[in-house]
Amino acid sequence: MRALIQRVSEASVTVDGEVIGEIGPGLLILVCAMQGDTEAQADKLAAKIARLRIFKDEADKMNRSLLDAGGSALVVSQFTLAADTRSGNRPGFSTAAPPQEGKRLYDYFAAQMAAQGVPVATGRFAADMKVALVNDGPITIWMEV
């Protein structure tokens, strides 16, 4: 699985003019299931993200995790993280999991983030979403398991 995480002071996702998910301080997690990905990979990614020490402590050092900071997660499906740009000018997405499997693993990943003790809001799989965020730092990290 692949994820692009951004530390945010707030983030929201809108579908058809309606806000369907929003958080205050925490992480915006754009996530993509790749062909062959399993629940074990989703488990590992969720545990790693929940404990990744990228929030400031009292000494202004990035020493606290999402769990330590009491933050939330906005989990948004993002199949374009599978983009293959090695040839030509049009990205290919053939390495992304098929839609049905991608949705299953996306839902599973969001549930695993919640199981870690993180309050979770989500986007809508395969919808045309508008994502708004205030990047805090900015801190943006690419992850793959």
C-alpha positions as semicolon CSV with decimal commas, in nm:
position;residue;x (nm);y (nm);z (nm)
1;M;0,000;0,000;0,000
2;R;0,107;0,355;-0,062
3;A;0,022;0,664;0,136
4;L;0,101;1,031;0,121
5;I;0,051;1,185;0,461
6;Q;0,031;1,554;0,541
7;R;0,030;1,702;0,889
8;V;-0,260;1,946;0,895
9;S;-0,421;2,195;1,128
10;E;-0,749;2,116;0,949
11;A;-0,872;1,926;0,643
12;S;-1,199;1,841;0,476
13;V;-1,335;1,650;0,178
14;T;-1,640;1,758;-0,019
15;V;-1,850;1,556;-0,266
16;D;-2,122;1,722;-0,475
17;G;-2,100;2,039;-0,264
18;E;-2,145;1,852;0,067
19;V;-1,867;1,815;0,325
20;I;-1,856;1,442;0,396
21;G;-1,546;1,432;0,616
22;E;-1,349;1,686;0,814
23;I;-1,090;1,698;1,090
24;G;-0,904;1,949;1,300
25;P;-0,537;1,894;1,383
26;G;-0,401;1,562;1,260
27;L;-0,315;1,391;0,935
28;L;-0,461;1,394;0,587
29;I;-0,382;1,046;0,455
30;L;-0,409;0,988;0,081
31;V;-0,399;0,610;0,039
32;C;-0,374;0,372;-0,257
33;A;-0,401;-0,006;-0,263
34;M;-0,166;-0,162;-0,515
35;Q;-0,210;-0,493;-0,699
36;G;-0,129;-0,778;-0,464
37;D;-0,168;-0,575;-0,145
38;T;-0,308;-0,754;0,158
39;E;-0,475;-0,674;0,488
40;A;-0,139;-0,738;0,658
41;Q;0,010;-0,446;0,464
42;A;-0,284;-0,223;0,559
43;D;-0,234;-0,324;0,924
44;K;0,136;-0,238;0,909
45;L;0,075;0,096;0,736
46;A;-0,196;0,199;0,983
47;A;0,020;0,109;1,285
48;K;0,320;0,292;1,140
49;I;0,125;0,610;1,059
50;A;-0,048;0,619;1,399
51;R;0,293;0,603;1,572
52;L;0,502;0,814;1,333
53;R;0,661;1,088;1,544
54;I;0,597;1,401;1,339
55;F;0,410;1,622;1,586
56;K;0,587;1,878;1,803
57;D;0,652;1,824;2,171
58;E;0,693;2,088;2,442
59;A;1,051;2,154;2,322
60;D;0,926;2,218;1,965
61;K;1,083;1,890;1,840
62;M;0,899;1,640;1,620
63;N;0,875;1,380;1,895
64;R;0,504;1,303;1,927
65;S;0,287;1,065;1,729
66;L;-0,067;1,121;1,608
67;L;-0,180;0,916;1,908
68;D;0,035;1,121;2,150
69;A;-0,094;1,447;2,004
70;G;-0,458;1,338;2,018
71;G;-0,503;1,418;1,649
72;S;-0,747;1,282;1,392
73;A;-0,705;1,131;1,047
74;L;-0,887;1,216;0,725
75;V;-0,841;0,910;0,503
76;V;-0,897;0,970;0,130
77;S;-0,866;0,711;-0,147
78;Q;-0,616;0,821;-0,411
79;F;-0,556;0,569;-0,690
80;T;-0,332;0,819;-0,870
81;L;-0,057;0,737;-0,618
82;A;-0,009;0,431;-0,839
83;A;0,091;0,652;-1,133
84;D;0,366;0,514;-1,354
85;T;0,534;0,808;-1,529
86;R;0,843;0,631;-1,663
87;S;0,746;0,660;-2,027
88;G;0,542;0,908;-2,225
89;N;0,349;1,199;-2,087
90;R;0,035;1,020;-1,977
91;P;0,061;0,833;-1,645
92;G;-0,043;0,470;-1,631
93;F;-0,235;0,328;-1,337
94;S;-0,224;-0,045;-1,412
95;T;-0,038;-0,121;-1,087
96;A;-0,329;0,001;-0,873
97;A;-0,552;-0,266;-0,723
98;P;-0,872;-0,332;-0,918
99;P;-1,155;-0,105;-0,797
100;Q;-1,341;-0,366;-0,589
101;E;-1,022;-0,476;-0,411
102;G;-0,904;-0,116;-0,379
103;K;-1,227;-0,017;-0,205
104;R;-1,212;-0,316;0,027
105;L;-0,855;-0,237;0,132
106;Y;-0,929;0,137;0,160
107;D;-1,221;0,067;0,395
108;Y;-1,010;-0,185;0,587
109;F;-0,722;0,064;0,623
110;A;-0,957;0,335;0,757
111;A;-1,099;0,083;1,006
112;Q;-0,747;-0,014;1,114
113;M;-0,658;0,352;1,176
114;A;-0,966;0,375;1,399
115;A;-0,865;0,048;1,570
116;Q;-0,532;0,216;1,658
117;G;-0,735;0,468;1,861
118;V;-0,732;0,748;1,603
119;P;-1,058;0,937;1,531
120;V;-1,112;0,885;1,156
121;A;-1,311;1,071;0,891
122;T;-1,314;0,950;0,531
123;G;-1,373;1,051;0,176
124;R;-1,587;0,847;-0,065
125;F;-1,415;0,583;-0,274
126;A;-1,418;0,659;-0,651
127;A;-1,605;0,989;-0,604
128;D;-1,500;1,321;-0,753
129;M;-1,375;1,474;-0,429
130;K;-1,257;1,821;-0,342
131;V;-0,998;1,808;-0,065
132;A;-0,912;2,120;0,133
133;L;-0,633;2,136;0,386
134;V;-0,413;2,367;0,584
135;N;-0,073;2,196;0,579
136;D;0,102;2,235;0,913
137;G;0,478;2,273;0,881
138;P;0,454;2,184;0,596
139;I;0,512;1,820;0,675
140;T;0,446;1,582;0,386
141;I;0,571;1,221;0,386
142;W;0,552;0,942;0,126
143;M;0,511;0,592;0,269
144;E;0,498;0,249;0,110
145;V;0,472;-0,097;0,268
